Amino acid sequence: MTGVRTKLVSGTALIALAIASFAFSYLHLGRGSIGIAFLIAGLKTLLVGVFFMEIGRERASFKLALLAGVLLVAALLGFVASDVRLRGAPPLPPPVTQAAPAV
């Protein structure tokens, strides 16, 4: 019975986090909104992985592969964030477009 109760509690937490995510989408938090969205998404991922997928019971090789995937995604997100932060002005101005002559 404890397994069913654990899944009900974690499912309720997932629903609460989804509602919180929806509520925060309407608040204007500036730059903090992305951080809060990633935090909520990370918590939901953790709940699903631990309680529903039962990753804690998997073999060490599976956990190592999962860790490698998580580190890869984190590195790629870091590269994207650094690119956006360090990006300068474009080297060329956008082309000027002119209206086509009427026929």
Jmol script that loads the backbone (N, CA, C; Angstrom):
load data "model"
ATOM      1  N   MET A   1       0.823  -1.200   0.000  1.00  0.00           N
ATOM      2  CA  MET A   1       0.000   0.000   0.000  1.00  0.00           C
ATOM      3  C   MET A   1       0.860   1.254   0.000  1.00  0.00           C
ATOM      4  N   THR A   2       2.078   1.150   0.508  1.00  0.00           N
ATOM      5  CA  THR A   2       2.912   2.348   0.553  1.00  0.00           C
ATOM      6  C   THR A   2       3.341   2.784  -0.842  1.00  0.00           C
ATOM      7  N   GLY A   3       3.500   1.830  -1.780  1.00  0.00           N
ATOM      8  CA  GLY A   3       3.865   2.188  -3.146  1.00  0.00           C
ATOM      9  C   GLY A   3       2.775   2.996  -3.823  1.00  0.00           C
ATOM     10  N   VAL A   4       1.533   2.608  -3.600  1.00  0.00           N
ATOM     11  CA  VAL A   4       0.408   3.336  -4.185  1.00  0.00           C
ATOM     12  C   VAL A   4       0.306   4.717  -3.551  1.00  0.00           C
ATOM     13  N   ARG A   5       0.490   4.781  -2.251  1.00  0.00           N
ATOM     14  CA  ARG A   5       0.407   6.069  -1.551  1.00  0.00           C
ATOM     15  C   ARG A   5       1.532   6.997  -2.014  1.00  0.00           C
ATOM     16  N   THR A   6       2.727   6.460  -2.192  1.00  0.00           N
ATOM     17  CA  THR A   6       3.854   7.269  -2.659  1.00  0.00           C
ATOM     18  C   THR A   6       3.581   7.816  -4.046  1.00  0.00           C
ATOM     19  N   LYS A   7       3.016   6.995  -4.911  1.00  0.00           N
ATOM     20  CA  LYS A   7       2.718   7.454  -6.260  1.00  0.00           C
ATOM     21  C   LYS A   7       1.590   8.476  -6.275  1.00  0.00           C
ATOM     22  N   LEU A   8       0.626   8.322  -5.386  1.00  0.00           N
ATOM     23  CA  LEU A   8      -0.436   9.325  -5.289  1.00  0.00           C
ATOM     24  C   LEU A   8       0.106  10.660  -4.796  1.00  0.00           C
ATOM     25  N   VAL A   9       0.969  10.627  -3.797  1.00  0.00           N
ATOM     26  CA  VAL A   9       1.548  11.865  -3.261  1.00  0.00           C
ATOM     27  C   VAL A   9       2.432  12.525  -4.308  1.00  0.00           C
ATOM     28  N   SER A  10       3.258  11.740  -4.991  1.00  0.00           N
ATOM     29  CA  SER A  10       4.130  12.331  -6.011  1.00  0.00           C
ATOM     30  C   SER A  10       3.308  12.823  -7.208  1.00  0.00           C
ATOM     31  N   GLY A  11       2.244  12.129  -7.556  1.00  0.00           N
ATOM     32  CA  GLY A  11       1.365  12.605  -8.627  1.00  0.00           C
ATOM     33  C   GLY A  11       0.679  13.910  -8.259  1.00  0.00           C
ATOM     34  N   THR A  12       0.264  14.016  -7.000  1.00  0.00           N
ATOM     35  CA  THR A  12      -0.327  15.264  -6.517  1.00  0.00           C
ATOM     36  C   THR A  12       0.703  16.391  -6.554  1.00  0.00           C
ATOM     37  N   ALA A  13       1.940  16.083  -6.187  1.00  0.00           N
ATOM     38  CA  ALA A  13       3.004  17.091  -6.246  1.00  0.00           C
ATOM     39  C   ALA A  13       3.244  17.519  -7.685  1.00  0.00           C
ATOM     40  N   LEU A  14       3.183  16.582  -8.640  1.00  0.00           N
ATOM     41  CA  LEU A  14       3.352  16.934 -10.051  1.00  0.00           C
ATOM     42  C   LEU A  14       2.235  17.856 -10.528  1.00  0.00           C
ATOM     43  N   ILE A  15       1.023  17.587 -10.110  1.00  0.00           N
ATOM     44  CA  ILE A  15      -0.098  18.452 -10.477  1.00  0.00           C
ATOM     45  C   ILE A  15       0.074  19.834  -9.863  1.00  0.00           C
ATOM     46  N   ALA A  16       0.507  19.890  -8.594  1.00  0.00           N
ATOM     47  CA  ALA A  16       0.744  21.180  -7.941  1.00  0.00           C
ATOM     48  C   ALA A  16       1.857  21.964  -8.646  1.00  0.00           C
ATOM     49  N   LEU A  17       2.903  21.269  -9.057  1.00  0.00           N
ATOM     50  CA  LEU A  17       3.979  21.948  -9.775  1.00  0.00           C
ATOM     51  C   LEU A  17       3.518  22.432 -11.152  1.00  0.00           C
ATOM     52  N   ALA A  18       2.652  21.687 -11.807  1.00  0.00           N
ATOM     53  CA  ALA A  18       2.113  22.125 -13.098  1.00  0.00           C
ATOM     54  C   ALA A  18       1.252  23.377 -12.914  1.00  0.00           C
ATOM     55  N   ILE A  19       0.463  23.404 -11.844  1.00  0.00           N
ATOM     56  CA  ILE A  19      -0.348  24.581 -11.552  1.00  0.00           C
ATOM     57  C   ILE A  19       0.546  25.769 -11.214  1.00  0.00           C
ATOM     58  N   ALA A  20       1.609  25.525 -10.442  1.00  0.00           N
ATOM     59  CA  ALA A  20       2.549  26.601 -10.107  1.00  0.00           C
ATOM     60  C   ALA A  20       3.232  27.124 -11.370  1.00  0.00           C
ATOM     61  N   SER A  21       3.599  26.238 -12.262  1.00  0.00           N
ATOM     62  CA  SER A  21       4.218  26.646 -13.514  1.00  0.00           C
ATOM     63  C   SER A  21       3.267  27.516 -14.336  1.00  0.00           C
ATOM     64  N   PHE A  22       2.019  27.128 -14.385  1.00  0.00           N
ATOM     65  CA  PHE A  22       1.011  27.906 -15.103  1.00  0.00           C
ATOM     66  C   PHE A  22       0.808  29.267 -14.451  1.00  0.00           C
ATOM     67  N   ALA A  23       0.761  29.296 -13.126  1.00  0.00           N
ATOM     68  CA  ALA A  23       0.567  30.560 -12.407  1.00  0.00           C
ATOM     69  C   ALA A  23       1.762  31.491 -12.605  1.00  0.00           C
ATOM     70  N   PHE A  24       2.986  30.959 -12.555  1.00  0.00           N
ATOM     71  CA  PHE A  24       4.168  31.793 -12.738  1.00  0.00           C
ATOM     72  C   PHE A  24       4.283  32.318 -14.164  1.00  0.00           C
ATOM     73  N   SER A  25       3.637  31.659 -15.116  1.00  0.00           N
ATOM     74  CA  SER A  25       3.713  32.132 -16.503  1.00  0.00           C
ATOM     75  C   SER A  25       2.984  33.454 -16.677  1.00  0.00           C
ATOM     76  N   TYR A  26       2.070  33.775 -15.783  1.00  0.00           N
ATOM     77  CA  TYR A  26       1.340  35.035 -15.863  1.00  0.00           C
ATOM     78  C   TYR A  26       1.981  36.141 -15.035  1.00  0.00           C
ATOM     79  N   LEU A  27       2.969  35.825 -14.222  1.00  0.00           N
ATOM     80  CA  LEU A  27       3.667  36.846 -13.449  1.00  0.00           C
ATOM     81  C   LEU A  27       4.834  37.392 -14.262  1.00  0.00           C
ATOM     82  N   HIS A  28       5.061  38.684 -14.155  1.00  0.00           N
ATOM     83  CA  HIS A  28       6.163  39.318 -14.872  1.00  0.00           C
ATOM     84  C   HIS A  28       7.345  39.420 -13.914  1.00  0.00           C
ATOM     85  N   LEU A  29       8.224  38.432 -13.965  1.00  0.00           N
ATOM     86  CA  LEU A  29       9.351  38.363 -13.046  1.00  0.00           C
ATOM     87  C   LEU A  29      10.665  38.763 -13.704  1.00  0.00           C
ATOM     88  N   GLY A  30      10.617  39.206 -14.942  1.00  0.00           N
ATOM     89  CA  GLY A  30      11.836  39.608 -15.635  1.00  0.00           C
ATOM     90  C   GLY A  30      12.712  38.408 -15.938  1.00  0.00           C
ATOM     91  N   ARG A  31      14.013  38.554 -15.649  1.00  0.00           N
ATOM     92  CA  ARG A  31      14.959  37.470 -15.923  1.00  0.00           C
ATOM     93  C   ARG A  31      14.752  36.265 -15.021  1.00  0.00           C
ATOM     94  N   GLY A  32      14.126  36.449 -13.877  1.00  0.00           N
ATOM     95  CA  GLY A  32      13.924  35.344 -12.948  1.00  0.00           C
ATOM     96  C   GLY A  32      12.911  34.316 -13.420  1.00  0.00           C
ATOM     97  N   SER A  33      12.096  34.681 -14.402  1.00  0.00           N
ATOM     98  CA  SER A  33      11.053  33.753 -14.858  1.00  0.00           C
ATOM     99  C   SER A  33      11.648  32.500 -15.497  1.00  0.00           C
ATOM    100  N   ILE A  34      12.749  32.642 -16.220  1.00  0.00           N
ATOM    101  CA  ILE A  34      13.377  31.469 -16.851  1.00  0.00           C
ATOM    102  C   ILE A  34      13.947  30.553 -15.782  1.00  0.00           C
ATOM    103  N   GLY A  35      14.591  31.124 -14.777  1.00  0.00           N
ATOM    104  CA  GLY A  35      15.149  30.318 -13.693  1.00  0.00           C
ATOM    105  C   GLY A  35      14.081  29.556 -12.941  1.00  0.00           C
ATOM    106  N   ILE A  36      12.969  30.216 -12.666  1.00  0.00           N
ATOM    107  CA  ILE A  36      11.869  29.550 -11.967  1.00  0.00           C
ATOM    108  C   ILE A  36      11.281  28.447 -12.839  1.00  0.00           C
ATOM    109  N   ALA A  37      11.141  28.709 -14.134  1.00  0.00           N
ATOM    110  CA  ALA A  37      10.606  27.683 -15.042  1.00  0.00           C
ATOM    111  C   ALA A  37      11.520  26.468 -15.076  1.00  0.00           C
ATOM    112  N   PHE A  38      12.859  26.685 -15.151  1.00  0.00           N
ATOM    113  CA  PHE A  38      13.793  25.564 -15.149  1.00  0.00           C
ATOM    114  C   PHE A  38      13.776  24.828 -13.812  1.00  0.00           C
ATOM    115  N   LEU A  39      13.633  25.552 -12.720  1.00  0.00           N
ATOM    116  CA  LEU A  39      13.575  24.920 -11.401  1.00  0.00           C
ATOM    117  C   LEU A  39      12.348  24.015 -11.284  1.00  0.00           C
ATOM    118  N   ILE A  40      11.204  24.517 -11.706  1.00  0.00           N
ATOM    119  CA  ILE A  40       9.981  23.709 -11.650  1.00  0.00           C
ATOM    120  C   ILE A  40      10.094  22.503 -12.574  1.00  0.00           C
ATOM    121  N   ALA A  41      10.634  22.698 -13.768  1.00  0.00           N
ATOM    122  CA  ALA A  41      10.804  21.581 -14.703  1.00  0.00           C
ATOM    123  C   ALA A  41      11.769  20.545 -14.144  1.00  0.00           C
ATOM    124  N   GLY A  42      12.833  20.999 -13.484  1.00  0.00           N
ATOM    125  CA  GLY A  42      13.783  20.067 -12.874  1.00  0.00           C
ATOM    126  C   GLY A  42      13.153  19.267 -11.748  1.00  0.00           C
ATOM    127  N   LEU A  43      12.334  19.927 -10.927  1.00  0.00           N
ATOM    128  CA  LEU A  43      11.650  19.207  -9.843  1.00  0.00           C
ATOM    129  C   LEU A  43      10.684  18.166 -10.391  1.00  0.00           C
ATOM    130  N   LYS A  44       9.957  18.525 -11.447  1.00  0.00           N
ATOM    131  CA  LYS A  44       9.033  17.557 -12.046  1.00  0.00           C
ATOM    132  C   LYS A  44       9.797  16.381 -12.650  1.00  0.00           C
ATOM    133  N   THR A  45      10.928  16.660 -13.290  1.00  0.00           N
ATOM    134  CA  THR A  45      11.748  15.589 -13.853  1.00  0.00           C
ATOM    135  C   THR A  45      12.262  14.667 -12.764  1.00  0.00           C
ATOM    136  N   LEU A  46      12.704  15.259 -11.673  1.00  0.00           N
ATOM    137  CA  LEU A  46      13.206  14.470 -10.549  1.00  0.00           C
ATOM    138  C   LEU A  46      12.111  13.582  -9.958  1.00  0.00           C
ATOM    139  N   LEU A  47      10.922  14.134  -9.769  1.00  0.00           N
ATOM    140  CA  LEU A  47       9.814  13.337  -9.226  1.00  0.00           C
ATOM    141  C   LEU A  47       9.460  12.174 -10.150  1.00  0.00           C
ATOM    142  N   VAL A  48       9.382  12.438 -11.440  1.00  0.00           N
ATOM    143  CA  VAL A  48       9.038  11.367 -12.385  1.00  0.00           C
ATOM    144  C   VAL A  48      10.126  10.300 -12.396  1.00  0.00           C
ATOM    145  N   GLY A  49      11.390  10.743 -12.432  1.00  0.00           N
ATOM    146  CA  GLY A  49      12.491   9.783 -12.487  1.00  0.00           C
ATOM    147  C   GLY A  49      12.606   8.926 -11.252  1.00  0.00           C
ATOM    148  N   VAL A  50      12.422   9.530 -10.084  1.00  0.00           N
ATOM    149  CA  VAL A  50      12.615   8.788  -8.840  1.00  0.00           C
ATOM    150  C   VAL A  50      11.412   7.914  -8.505  1.00  0.00           C
ATOM    151  N   PHE A  51      10.207   8.474  -8.607  1.00  0.00           N
ATOM    152  CA  PHE A  51       9.040   7.746  -8.102  1.00  0.00           C
ATOM    153  C   PHE A  51       8.315   6.915  -9.161  1.00  0.00           C
ATOM    154  N   PHE A  52       8.243   7.400 -10.385  1.00  0.00           N
ATOM    155  CA  PHE A  52       7.496   6.654 -11.392  1.00  0.00           C
ATOM    156  C   PHE A  52       8.391   5.719 -12.209  1.00  0.00           C
ATOM    157  N   MET A  53       9.581   6.205 -12.588  1.00  0.00           N
ATOM    158  CA  MET A  53      10.482   5.366 -13.371  1.00  0.00           C
ATOM    159  C   MET A  53      11.357   4.484 -12.483  1.00  0.00           C
ATOM    160  N   GLU A  54      11.414   4.793 -11.208  1.00  0.00           N
ATOM    161  CA  GLU A  54      12.181   4.025 -10.215  1.00  0.00           C
ATOM    162  C   GLU A  54      13.633   3.846 -10.660  1.00  0.00           C
ATOM    163  N   ILE A  55      14.271   4.950 -10.986  1.00  0.00           N
ATOM    164  CA  ILE A  55      15.652   4.919 -11.457  1.00  0.00           C
ATOM    165  C   ILE A  55      16.603   4.435 -10.366  1.00  0.00           C
ATOM    166  N   GLY A  56      16.250   4.630  -9.120  1.00  0.00           N
ATOM    167  CA  GLY A  56      17.108   4.169  -8.022  1.00  0.00           C
ATOM    168  C   GLY A  56      17.333   2.664  -8.015  1.00  0.00           C
ATOM    169  N   ARG A  57      16.451   1.919  -8.656  1.00  0.00           N
ATOM    170  CA  ARG A  57      16.574   0.454  -8.666  1.00  0.00           C
ATOM    171  C   ARG A  57      17.287  -0.077  -9.905  1.00  0.00           C
ATOM    172  N   GLU A  58      17.707   0.814 -10.791  1.00  0.00           N
ATOM    173  CA  GLU A  58      18.362   0.388 -12.029  1.00  0.00           C
ATOM    174  C   GLU A  58      19.822   0.025 -11.781  1.00  0.00           C
ATOM    175  N   ARG A  59      20.435  -0.597 -12.783  1.00  0.00           N
ATOM    176  CA  ARG A  59      21.847  -0.975 -12.696  1.00  0.00           C
ATOM    177  C   ARG A  59      22.738   0.264 -12.758  1.00  0.00           C
ATOM    178  N   ALA A  60      23.963   0.090 -12.322  1.00  0.00           N
ATOM    179  CA  ALA A  60      24.915   1.200 -12.307  1.00  0.00           C
ATOM    180  C   ALA A  60      25.223   1.685 -13.719  1.00  0.00           C
ATOM    181  N   SER A  61      25.245   0.787 -14.694  1.00  0.00           N
ATOM    182  CA  SER A  61      25.542   1.197 -16.068  1.00  0.00           C
ATOM    183  C   SER A  61      24.446   2.114 -16.610  1.00  0.00           C
ATOM    184  N   PHE A  62      23.210   1.840 -16.251  1.00  0.00           N
ATOM    185  CA  PHE A  62      22.102   2.695 -16.678  1.00  0.00           C
ATOM    186  C   PHE A  62      22.217   4.067 -16.031  1.00  0.00           C
ATOM    187  N   LYS A  63      22.557   4.079 -14.751  1.00  0.00           N
ATOM    188  CA  LYS A  63      22.714   5.354 -14.043  1.00  0.00           C
ATOM    189  C   LYS A  63      23.861   6.167 -14.625  1.00  0.00           C
ATOM    190  N   LEU A  64      24.932   5.495 -15.022  1.00  0.00           N
ATOM    191  CA  LEU A  64      26.066   6.184 -15.621  1.00  0.00           C
ATOM    192  C   LEU A  64      25.679   6.785 -16.977  1.00  0.00           C
ATOM    193  N   ALA A  65      24.928   6.036 -17.771  1.00  0.00           N
ATOM    194  CA  ALA A  65      24.473   6.549 -19.065  1.00  0.00           C
ATOM    195  C   ALA A  65      23.522   7.728 -18.868  1.00  0.00           C
ATOM    196  N   LEU A  66      22.664   7.639 -17.871  1.00  0.00           N
ATOM    197  CA  LEU A  66      21.751   8.739 -17.572  1.00  0.00           C
ATOM    198  C   LEU A  66      22.527   9.974 -17.136  1.00  0.00           C
ATOM    199  N   LEU A  67      23.525   9.787 -16.299  1.00  0.00           N
ATOM    200  CA  LEU A  67      24.351  10.897 -15.855  1.00  0.00           C
ATOM    201  C   LEU A  67      25.083  11.541 -17.031  1.00  0.00           C
ATOM    202  N   ALA A  68      25.590  10.734 -17.946  1.00  0.00           N
ATOM    203  CA  ALA A  68      26.264  11.265 -19.129  1.00  0.00           C
ATOM    204  C   ALA A  68      25.303  12.104 -19.964  1.00  0.00           C
ATOM    205  N   GLY A  69      24.088  11.644 -20.118  1.00  0.00           N
ATOM    206  CA  GLY A  69      23.093  12.410 -20.871  1.00  0.00           C
ATOM    207  C   GLY A  69      22.750  13.724 -20.204  1.00  0.00           C
ATOM    208  N   VAL A  70      22.596  13.700 -18.890  1.00  0.00           N
ATOM    209  CA  VAL A  70      22.280  14.919 -18.148  1.00  0.00           C
ATOM    210  C   VAL A  70      23.431  15.915 -18.249  1.00  0.00           C
ATOM    211  N   LEU A  71      24.663  15.427 -18.127  1.00  0.00           N
ATOM    212  CA  LEU A  71      25.821  16.314 -18.240  1.00  0.00           C
ATOM    213  C   LEU A  71      25.934  16.899 -19.645  1.00  0.00           C
ATOM    214  N   LEU A  72      25.620  16.117 -20.655  1.00  0.00           N
ATOM    215  CA  LEU A  72      25.656  16.611 -22.028  1.00  0.00           C
ATOM    216  C   LEU A  72      24.626  17.723 -22.230  1.00  0.00           C
ATOM    217  N   VAL A  73      23.425  17.513 -21.754  1.00  0.00           N
ATOM    218  CA  VAL A  73      22.385  18.534 -21.894  1.00  0.00           C
ATOM    219  C   VAL A  73      22.774  19.792 -21.119  1.00  0.00           C
ATOM    220  N   ALA A  74      23.338  19.629 -19.917  1.00  0.00           N
ATOM    221  CA  ALA A  74      23.768  20.783 -19.132  1.00  0.00           C
ATOM    222  C   ALA A  74      24.878  21.552 -19.853  1.00  0.00           C
ATOM    223  N   ALA A  75      25.809  20.846 -20.463  1.00  0.00           N
ATOM    224  CA  ALA A  75      26.887  21.510 -21.198  1.00  0.00           C
ATOM    225  C   ALA A  75      26.327  22.267 -22.397  1.00  0.00           C
ATOM    226  N   LEU A  76      25.399  21.661 -23.121  1.00  0.00           N
ATOM    227  CA  LEU A  76      24.809  22.335 -24.274  1.00  0.00           C
ATOM    228  C   LEU A  76      24.017  23.569 -23.862  1.00  0.00           C
ATOM    229  N   LEU A  77      23.282  23.484 -22.762  1.00  0.00           N
ATOM    230  CA  LEU A  77      22.568  24.662 -22.255  1.00  0.00           C
ATOM    231  C   LEU A  77      23.546  25.745 -21.829  1.00  0.00           C
ATOM    232  N   GLY A  78      24.670  25.350 -21.241  1.00  0.00           N
ATOM    233  CA  GLY A  78      25.697  26.316 -20.869  1.00  0.00           C
ATOM    234  C   GLY A  78      26.287  27.009 -22.087  1.00  0.00           C
ATOM    235  N   PHE A  79      26.533  26.263 -23.153  1.00  0.00           N
ATOM    236  CA  PHE A  79      27.042  26.864 -24.384  1.00  0.00           C
ATOM    237  C   PHE A  79      26.035  27.843 -24.981  1.00  0.00           C
ATOM    238  N   VAL A  80      24.767  27.477 -24.968  1.00  0.00           N
ATOM    239  CA  VAL A  80      23.742  28.375 -25.503  1.00  0.00           C
ATOM    240  C   VAL A  80      23.678  29.647 -24.668  1.00  0.00           C
ATOM    241  N   ALA A  81      23.694  29.496 -23.342  1.00  0.00           N
ATOM    242  CA  ALA A  81      23.623  30.664 -22.465  1.00  0.00           C
ATOM    243  C   ALA A  81      24.821  31.571 -22.657  1.00  0.00           C
ATOM    244  N   SER A  82      26.014  31.010 -22.784  1.00  0.00           N
ATOM    245  CA  SER A  82      27.200  31.850 -22.977  1.00  0.00           C
ATOM    246  C   SER A  82      27.174  32.522 -24.347  1.00  0.00           C
ATOM    247  N   ASP A  83      26.656  31.850 -25.358  1.00  0.00           N
ATOM    248  CA  ASP A  83      26.559  32.448 -26.682  1.00  0.00           C
ATOM    249  C   ASP A  83      25.607  33.633 -26.663  1.00  0.00           C
ATOM    250  N   VAL A  84      24.473  33.475 -26.027  1.00  0.00           N
ATOM    251  CA  VAL A  84      23.498  34.560 -25.973  1.00  0.00           C
ATOM    252  C   VAL A  84      24.058  35.731 -25.159  1.00  0.00           C
ATOM    253  N   ARG A  85      24.745  35.428 -24.080  1.00  0.00           N
ATOM    254  CA  ARG A  85      25.273  36.484 -23.210  1.00  0.00           C
ATOM    255  C   ARG A  85      26.415  37.247 -23.877  1.00  0.00           C
ATOM    256  N   LEU A  86      27.267  36.585 -24.600  1.00  0.00           N
ATOM    257  CA  LEU A  86      28.447  37.215 -25.172  1.00  0.00           C
ATOM    258  C   LEU A  86      28.248  37.705 -26.605  1.00  0.00           C
ATOM    259  N   ARG A  87      27.098  37.499 -27.150  1.00  0.00           N
ATOM    260  CA  ARG A  87      26.850  37.877 -28.537  1.00  0.00           C
ATOM    261  C   ARG A  87      26.857  39.393 -28.675  1.00  0.00           C
ATOM    262  N   GLY A  88      27.552  39.881 -29.690  1.00  0.00           N
ATOM    263  CA  GLY A  88      27.604  41.313 -29.958  1.00  0.00           C
ATOM    264  C   GLY A  88      26.612  41.696 -31.035  1.00  0.00           C
ATOM    265  N   ALA A  89      26.826  42.903 -31.564  1.00  0.00           N
ATOM    266  CA  ALA A  89      25.975  43.372 -32.652  1.00  0.00           C
ATOM    267  C   ALA A  89      26.311  42.584 -33.911  1.00  0.00           C
ATOM    268  N   PRO A  90      25.368  42.403 -34.793  1.00  0.00           N
ATOM    269  CA  PRO A  90      25.665  41.683 -36.032  1.00  0.00           C
ATOM    270  C   PRO A  90      26.695  42.460 -36.851  1.00  0.00           C
ATOM    271  N   PRO A  91      27.575  41.764 -37.587  1.00  0.00           N
ATOM    272  CA  PRO A  91      28.635  42.454 -38.311  1.00  0.00           C
ATOM    273  C   PRO A  91      28.136  43.294 -39.484  1.00  0.00           C
ATOM    274  N   LEU A  92      27.044  42.924 -40.073  1.00  0.00           N
ATOM    275  CA  LEU A  92      26.495  43.673 -41.209  1.00  0.00           C
ATOM    276  C   LEU A  92      25.084  44.139 -40.880  1.00  0.00           C
ATOM    277  N   PRO A  93      24.734  45.344 -41.334  1.00  0.00           N
ATOM    278  CA  PRO A  93      23.353  45.774 -41.107  1.00  0.00           C
ATOM    279  C   PRO A  93      22.411  44.961 -41.989  1.00  0.00           C
ATOM    280  N   PRO A  94      21.168  44.845 -41.588  1.00  0.00           N
ATOM    281  CA  PRO A  94      20.231  44.095 -42.420  1.00  0.00           C
ATOM    282  C   PRO A  94      20.025  44.815 -43.758  1.00  0.00           C
ATOM    283  N   PRO A  95      19.749  44.076 -44.819  1.00  0.00           N
ATOM    284  CA  PRO A  95      19.575  44.722 -46.132  1.00  0.00           C
ATOM    285  C   PRO A  95      18.324  45.573 -46.164  1.00  0.00           C
ATOM    286  N   VAL A  96      18.418  46.643 -46.917  1.00  0.00           N
ATOM    287  CA  VAL A  96      17.269  47.544 -47.090  1.00  0.00           C
ATOM    288  C   VAL A  96      16.395  46.962 -48.202  1.00  0.00           C
ATOM    289  N   THR A  97      15.153  46.825 -47.897  1.00  0.00           N
ATOM    290  CA  THR A  97      14.238  46.283 -48.907  1.00  0.00           C
ATOM    291  C   THR A  97      13.411  47.413 -49.465  1.00  0.00           C
ATOM    292  N   GLN A  98      13.141  47.319 -50.745  1.00  0.00           N
ATOM    293  CA  GLN A  98      12.324  48.331 -51.419  1.00  0.00           C
ATOM    294  C   GLN A  98      11.094  47.646 -51.987  1.00  0.00           C
ATOM    295  N   ALA A  99      10.056  48.409 -52.031  1.00  0.00           N
ATOM    296  CA  ALA A  99       8.824  47.866 -52.578  1.00  0.00           C
ATOM    297  C   ALA A  99       8.988  47.583 -54.057  1.00  0.00           C
ATOM    298  N   ALA A 100       8.381  46.537 -54.521  1.00  0.00           N
ATOM    299  CA  ALA A 100       8.439  46.182 -55.938  1.00  0.00           C
ATOM    300  C   ALA A 100       7.626  47.185 -56.736  1.00  0.00           C
ATOM    301  N   PRO A 101       8.099  47.547 -57.907  1.00  0.00           N
ATOM    302  CA  PRO A 101       7.320  48.507 -58.718  1.00  0.00           C
ATOM    303  C   PRO A 101       6.003  47.892 -59.167  1.00  0.00           C
ATOM    304  N   ALA A 102       5.009  48.759 -59.219  1.00  0.00           N
ATOM    305  CA  ALA A 102       3.689  48.303 -59.648  1.00  0.00           C
ATOM    306  C   ALA A 102       3.714  48.034 -61.155  1.00  0.00           C
ATOM    307  N   VAL A 103       3.036  46.997 -61.562  1.00  0.00           N
ATOM    308  CA  VAL A 103       3.016  46.622 -62.981  1.00  0.00           C
ATOM    309  C   VAL A 103       1.756  47.080 -63.623  1.00  0.00           C
TER     310      VAL A 103
END
end "model"
wireframe off; spacefill off
backbone 0.3
color backbone group
